[in-house]
């Protein structure tokens, strides 16, 4: 059984090195050999130039394909895996075309595991834990009003005037700012065309409570089913979103105003120009620590009184071993790969697990990755 790890970008390395050091048979595929050799050449010589057909030809039944490449590669790699009777793992969101592979994967008895990195990934695990804990509590009440939030942010540990720094090309961040979102606010669907139209503040219950700017992203609504919310529950708020340092909205006001006007090919060209400028001015310096803050919370209220309220909170930052973002994305991914190899994840398309054996094990491993990880009981 071989793990075919595709992509050695910055967020991939800690998990990849962990698997090689653990003695797994790993073939590393990357579009640029030099970068892969710099990343893991001290641990392995099985490093090959990435080519989709070459990966497909190398696959054997029971192998695992890992995609840490841009999202466009996930589907073709997953299809190659299915064709060969191999499994597939990525940290990315499940795209519609990936979900459409579910029947094929089940018929071949292979697992296609996604959404097991930081966000999505660790946030899912925290959500599953909180919801199952509430479900098992005496406070469980179908008439209670439930509020769920999940906010995650990669931010500079040492704040800068721009209130943000980049680990890789800013283009993805800029494009994400043009995306609409759906969530629930005051018991109703809350639709937002642009993130800056819905920026609020949220106080995270860290050892020293800290306020951040937050906004909803993507479509939160499907995650109610993924997190096993009962359909009869009375949901007051449900939002998955992004966290930024206070002052971010003011620092980026001119960026928001310009993005709103960009259209067509000229708009895409201008986004690229902005991206290049931001990368030159606000990239992390060599060895500069990043920071990741994640807060997932569930609150139940009845007759104006809180009956249950817990927050799962994480604060992590880069150290001498690398960035917080890289280890929080790739090491959970590596644990999912090992679970697939051990046959602990069933066939078909799935996301970060709610399995009551794996869930506490993975959360215990994540505790080793963060400088602060705790559950706050507000009652």
Residue, then its C-alpha position, 0 to 999 in steps of 0.5 A: x500500500x502506497x500513499x501518493x502525496x500530490x503537492x508540496x506547497x507550504x501547507x502540506x509539509x508537516x503532515x507529509x513529513x510526519x507520514x514519511x517519518x512514521x514509516x509509511x510507503x510514500x511517493x511524493x509528486x510535485x510539479x516542481x522537483x526542486x521544491x519537493x526535494x527541498x521539503x522532504x528530500x532529506x527523508x525520501x528519494x521517491x519524488x516524482x514530477x507530477x503528471x495525472x496520467x503518471x499518477x494513475x498508472x502508478x496506482x494499485x488497489x488499496x493505495x491512497x491518493x492525497x491532493x494538496x494541489x489546487x482544487x481543480x485537480x481534486x476531481x480528476x485525481x479522485x477519479x483516477x483513484x476510483x478507477x484503480x480501486x484506491x482511496x482519495x484524501x484532501x483537506x478541501x471543501x467537497x465540490x459538487x463534482x466530488x460529491x457526484x462520485x459517491x456512488x462510484x466510490x461506494x461501488x468500488x469500496x473506496x473512501x473519498x475523504x475531504x474537509x479534514x484540515x483546519x477550516x474545513x476540518x478541525x472546525x467540523x470536529x469541534x462542532x460534532x463534539x459540541x453538538x453531540x455533547x448538547x444532545x446527551x445533556x439534560x438541557x436538550x429541548x426541541x423548543x430551545x432556541x439554538x445559536x451556532x457560530x464557527x469562526x476561524x482566522x489566520x492572522x499575523x501574530x504581530x499585527x501590522x497596519x494592513x491587519x493581515x499578512x499573506x503566506x501565499x498569493x493574495x489572489x485567492x483572498x481577493x477573489x473570496x471577497x467577491x463571493x456571496x454567503x448564506x447563513x441564519x440570523x434571527x431565525x431567517x436565511x441571511x443572504x450577503x452579496x459581499x463580506x464587508x456588508x456583514x462584518x460584526x464583532x465577536x469576543x472569543x473566550x481566550x484566557x484573556x478574552x479578545x474581540x475580532x471582526x467576523x463575517x459569514x462566508x460560503x453557504x453555511x446552511x448545508x452544514x446543519x445536516x452535516x453536523x446532525x442538527x435535528x430538523x425540528x430544532x429551533x435555530x436562531x443563528x447558524x453561521x460559519x465564517x471568517x475571523x480578522x483582527x479588529x481594524x481590518x475593515x478600515x484598513x481594507x476599505x479602499x480594497x473593498x471599494x475597488x473590488x466592487x467595481x471590477x468586471x471582466x478580463x480587465x477586472x481579473x487583470x487588476x485583481x492580479x495586479x493588486x495581489x502582486x502588490x499586497x504580496x510584495x508589501x504584506x507577505x510573512x517574513x522568513x521565520x515570522x510567526x503566524x497565528x490561527x484562532x478558531x472558535x466554535x460555539x453552541x448556545x441554547x436559550x429558552x424563555x430568555x434564559x441560557x440553558x446550555x452554552x459551550x465554546x471550543x476555542x483554539x489559539x495557535x501560532x508559528x514556532x521554530x518548526x514552522x507555521x501554525x497554518x501548515x501544521x493545522x492543515x496537514x497533520x489532521x490530514x495525515x491522521x485521516x490518511x492513516x484512518x483510511x489505511x486502517x479501514x476506519x473510514x467507510x466507502x464513499x464521499x465523506x468529510x471530517x468524521x463524527x465517528x465516536x471512536x475517531x473523534x476524541x482521538x483526533x481532537x487529542x492529537x490536535x491538542x498537541x498542535x495548538x498552544x491553547x485548546x480548551x472547551x469553555x463552559x459558560x454556565 
